[in-house]
Amino acid sequence: MRGAHRRCHREIDEQTVYEPDALVHCGAVAADAIVVPDPVIVVEVLSPSTAGRDAAAKLEDYFRLRSVSHYLVLKTERPALIHHHRHDDGSIATTILHGGVLVLAPLGIQIDLDALFG
């Protein structure tokens, strides 16, 4: 997505709109878009004021979107990455990672957590 400085959001339904810290969408998005259709990966960075909402309400709501395969929650206080992944049968698996490399299938995106956490 071009214009990394601009803030985009994703509508879950008519009453629920979130502005994630980052997201990945496969395909083109208009330069002036503020709503990104069909995100595949959604990323939130935890802060004390949003930790509960990111871990509970947003987890459930993001996976209401059929396009979302991965929901990543980055903890900075005690570095960890919480990876929620939708399986083909619709079930959600959660993994907590403190290092190593996370491969987001089927996209092939690799995240080096050792480099990320320094």
Protein Blocks (a to p, Z undefined) as FASTA:
>chain_A
ZZklbccdddfblmbccddfbdcdeddddfkbcbdghifbdcddddfklmmmmmmmmmmm
mmmpmklmbdcdddfklgcdddddddfkopacddddfedjddddfklpacdfklmnZZ
